[in-house]
Amino acid sequence: MFLKNIAILLCLTPFFTYSAQNFNSAKTHLTKLYKSNPEQTEFYCGCEFSFNNKKGTINFTKCGYKPRKNQARAERIEWEHVMPAENFGRHLQCWQDGGRKNCKKDITFNKMEGDMHNLQPSIGEVNGDRSNYHYSQFTKEFNQYGSCKTAVDFKTRKFQPREKIRGKIARTYLYMSDKYKINLSDQEKRLMAAWDKMFPPEKWECERNKHIAKIQGNDNKFITEQCN
């Protein structure tokens, strides 16, 4: 009986490990992490924010952010997938059969969607505008979001992030590509390699990586190797 129970546990362990990592769980853990580190700013514009329970709100006064179009969404924090869900989801059969909604019960998709290394707090409006657009560098003019040094080209579906986070984006893309075998285009590879080299990790990126590793069970090696 004892050996039989052990065998059952061994069979079930992978299921529990994978099913525990999902988007909702990730948001809960990350909210706690940022509540414990209230000095950290949101991702795309560097605005201060705070949480009331699970609801994140932004302080526009200090960062000079001005909503482009959607005031209600601009006032809340959302969890942005740095590598969009479509990029990693489209490789899966569930996505090919019915898109993101069809992948909600897929263990592999849930694990990727809930990977905290790929999630960052973002002003909701900017998160929405970014959509699944490719990161790029195409302008020196920033007038869509007040003082925020981020730009979107809706016609060409490109998104230019502020300089301070380009290294973080690069190391996130390299991590997701490596861990989940996601193919990057040659252009993406060149851009991410350049940003990784130009913008090395700062203190918070190193600390955040360690915190997530404790919760999720794995680090982002592209951060760890530079922080050490």
N, C-alpha and C positions, 0 to 999 in steps of 0.2 A: 504493500500500500504506500509506504514511504517513497519508494523509487517511482511509483506511478505518479504520485503528487509532484515530485521533482520534475518528471518528464512533462507534466501538464504546465508547470510554471515556466519551464524553458521554452515551450511552444508559445506561451502567451506573452512572454516578456517583450519580444520585438513589437508586438501589436500595441502594448501599453506605451512603449517608448515612443513610437511614431505618432500614435493618436494624441499624445499629450502635447505635441508640438503643432499648434495651429494658430491661425491669425488672432482669434479671440484671446487665447492664452498669452500670446506674445504681447498684445496690447496691454493686458493686465500687468504683466511683469515690467514692461517698459514704463508704464505710468508710475509704478512704484519707484523705479530706478530714477526717473526724472524728478519725482517729488523729493527724493533723498538728495538730489543735486540741483536745487532750484536756481542756481546761478547760470545753468546752461541755457542757451538760446535755441530757438527753433532753427531748422536747417537752411532753408533757401534765402531768408532775408536777415537772419541774425537778430530777430526780435525776441524780447523777453516774454515769457509766458508762465502761466501757473495753472494748477489743477484744482477744481472743486469737485471732489470725488473723482469720477472718471472724465469729467468735462474740462477740457483745456481751453483757456482764453488767452488772448494776446494783448500786450501793451503796445499800442501803435505809437504812443507819444514819443518814446525815446528813440525808436528805430526809424521813424518817419515814413512808415508804410501807409499807402493810400490804396484802398480797394479799387481795382480796375473796373469791376462790373458787379460782382456778387458780394454785397456787404455782409449778408448773413453768413455765408460760407467763410468769408475772410475773418470773421470774428472767432472762429473755432480752430482748434488744433486737430489735425488728422494725422494718421500714421501712413507715411508715404513709402511705397516700395521703390527703392532706389533703382534696382533693376525691375522694370514693370512686370506685373503678373503675366501679361501676354508673352513676354520674352521667354519666361521659363515654362509657362503653361502650354504653349503651342506645341511643345515637343512631346506632350503626353497624348495618349489616345483619347482620354476623356474630353480634352479640349477640342480635339479634331472632330469629335462626335457631337459636340454641343456647346463649346465655349466654356467660360469660367463657371457658370452656374452648374454645368454638368460635371464639374470637377470637385464639387463641394464634399463628396463622399469618397474622394480618391485620397488614399493615405499619402502617396508620394507628393501630390499637389499640396495637401494640407501642411506637410512638413516644409516645403519650399515657401509657401505663402506665409507661414508662421516663423520663418527664420529671422530672429531678431537682429542679426548682423546686417540684414537688408532693409531694415525699417528705421525711419527717422521721423521726428516730429516736424510737421510742416503746417504753415498757414493753409487752411482748407482751400481757399481760392487758388493759391499757387499750385497746390497739389492737383486740383481739378484741371487747371490750365496746362500743366505739364503732360497730363494724360499718359500716353505711352510714347511720347516724342523722343527722338534720339538726342542725347547730349551733344553739344557742339559749341563752337566759337564763331560768331558771325557778326557781332556788333560791338561798338564802343559807346552806344547810346542806351541809357536806361531810364525810361520815362513811363513805364506801364504800371509800376507799383510804388510811386513816390520815390523815396530815397533808396529803395531796395535795388541792389546791383544784380538783378536777375532779369532775363529777357526771354520772350517767347516769340517765335515766328510761326504763326498759325498756318500760313500758306505752305511753307516748306516742311512743317511739322518738326521744328527744331527747338531745342531748349538750352539756353546758355546759363549755367549756374555761376554764382559769384565765386571769385578766386579762392576764397578761404576754404571752401568745401570740395574743391576739385580733386584733391588727393584722396579724400574720404570716398568720393564717388568711384574713383579708379580702383581703390583697394576692395570696395564692395563688389564691383563688376568682376574683378579678377577672382575674388573668393567664390562668387556664385557660379561663374564659369567652371572653375576648378572642382568645386564640391558636387555640383549637379550635372556636370558634363554639358553645359550650355555653350553652344557655339557662338563666338563673337565674330563679327565681320572683320575684315582686314583693317578697315577704317577705325572700328571700335578698338581693336587691339593696339593700333598705333596711338590713338588718343589717350587711352587708359594708361599705357606704358609711359607716355610723356607726362601726364598729370601725376602719376605715382612718383615719378622722379623729381618733378618740379615742386611738389607740395608734400613733404614728408609729414608723418603723424605728429600731432601736438599732444599735449598731456591728456586732455579729455578723451581723445580717440583711443589712446592706450588704455586708460582706465575703464572706459566703456567696454572695450574688447574683453578685458579681464572679468568685469561684472557679468557680461553676457555668457562668457565661457562657464562661469560657476552655475548659472541658471540653466543654460541650454546643454552644457556638456561638451562644447567644442569652441575653439577660438577661431578667429580669422588669421590664418598664418601670415598673410601678407601685411597685417598690422604687427603681429607679434614679432616677426623677424626684424622689423625696424625699431620697435620699441625696446627690444632687448639689447 
